[in-house]
């Protein structure tokens, strides 16, 4: 599954919600926010392999990845989920399915997000810009 949204305008204070179902044999999925495929303010990437089970967050500037951050992965293969991503002036706040929140700094200092890509081993049931 892959979905690209281009020419949108998300600014600090905006948020969006994604609901879906993780594939029963999922290895990973990702949600990317930025200017384009090569310039990402947030790469949100839950991974499910036993030797790499984590949520990896990163940024990308001119096709070069930054330093990744790793977090516990509360997503489960075969389970439905809902996440809410909030944009603030300096960071992204991600509300996870277990009610916890992780934050990731807007390292690239992007003031406007106009590209979203959702890709990987899950099915979207709802996508809403708020």
Secondary structure, 3 states (H helix, E strand, C coil): CEEEEEEEEEECCCEEEEEEEECCCCCEEEEEEEEECCEEEEEEEEECCHHHCEEEEEEEECCEECCCEEECCCCCCCCEEEEEEEECCCEEEEECCCCCEEEEECCCCCCEEEEEEEEECEEEEEEEEC
